[in-house]
Amino acid sequence: MMAYKTLGEVANYINGRAFKPTEWESNGLPIIRIQNLNNPSAEYNYTQHKYDEKFLVRSGDLLFAWSASLGAFIWHGSDAWLNQHIFKVVPHEMIDKKYLYYFLIQVIDELYSKTHGSGMVHITITPFKATPIALPPLPEQHRIVARIESLFEKLDHARELVQSALDSFETRKASILHKAFTGELTAKWREKNGVGIESWKIIPLSQLAHIQTGLAKGKKNTKRTIQMPYLRVANVQDGYLDLAEIKTISVEENKVDRYILQQEDVLFTEGGDFDKLGRGAVWQSEIEPCLHQNHVFAVRPDQSTLNAFYLAYLAGSQYGKNYFLSCSKQTTNLASINSTQLKAFPVLCPQIKEQQEIICVLTRLIKKEQQAKDQLEPILDQIDMMKKSILARAFRGELGTNDPSEESAMELLKNL
């Protein structure tokens, strides 16, 4: 028979100390804050002072964050001091520490339903301690923990394999683009069509396309204006457009033609994160009519000499990224380019028919890679769901770990 207790009956919960910023130092023992639990690479604060032993955390201690983001953790670091909003959980003899740890993970959603506040939610000690917990005999708890960890080990191995495959997607894509823009991808096409690699030229973008800066927002308009949708930097991603949120802008009627986007314009961002600088995406008239703001350049290729999709792929390759980073103005985490630098972009320019062949091959190969990625990504969610299912079954006694020959947990509790 399964016995039930409450969280308050199976452990003591010691809240961390309210450390003040004035107590932070650059060395000493680390101070564990919630961000350090959620993100192991987050920066620590330190202190050389000594405090009450109850606030000291040692490797193997069980912790529970009860504010902002709820979560259970086993501490694997060196000795450290515990900050407020985190409990140090000290289990009683009747319960296995890891059994309690996995149970806390399993009831996180239930505990969230008992939280207060908006934004930075928290759970108070009374409803937390009142949460019921199934308590089988200790040997059964040990077996449940062993079974959970055996199943989790297999799932974690599967997750590593899936994540490794997903992480290699960008590497494989970069390799494909490298082959495209070194001529390797279309070597057989050139041989078949009697074209040599010497047909490839390096030509400044300004000689192959018209480059238009965008409409500045915020200027006072004295003439008749209309409201029109427009693209911002946030809409232009690396190789694609995010059109989930389109805003409007006031523009003078006589300037609409100057800033209106046309089919197969290639959009470049003026600035942003290092890895997104210069990103190019092809406009395919998804919204008509539509303008672009001044931080987004619209590049209109001469279609007889430069394919729009070829230019977008080239800009997104390592070749393109290297160029934009080499000439950009850089500040902390951000970089920017101007129209002069964009106009000088040295386009690797084969004949237009070879550009079209490159696009045909690239589209097929990258689509195949993307399909594989799309099939893998849901598996990560499935693994998380399987872990939740395992924990739910574990605390319903459905993992096949019970031993009928052992004394009932109810009888054991009578003697405590």
Helices and strands as residue ranges (DSSP letters): E 3-6, H 7-10, E 11-15, G 21-23, E 29-32, H 34-38, E 45-47, G 53-55, E 56-57, E 62-65, E 71-74, E 80-82, E 86-91, H 97-106, H 108-112, H 125-129, E 132-135, H 138-180, G 184-186, H 187-193, G 197-199, E 201-204, G 205-207, E 209-212, E 225-231, G 233-235, E 247-252, G 253-255, H 256-259, E 266-269, E 271-273, G 274-276, E 280-282, E 291-292, E 296-301, H 308-316, H 318-327, E 329-331, E 334-336, H 339-343, E 346-349, H 352-394, H 409-414
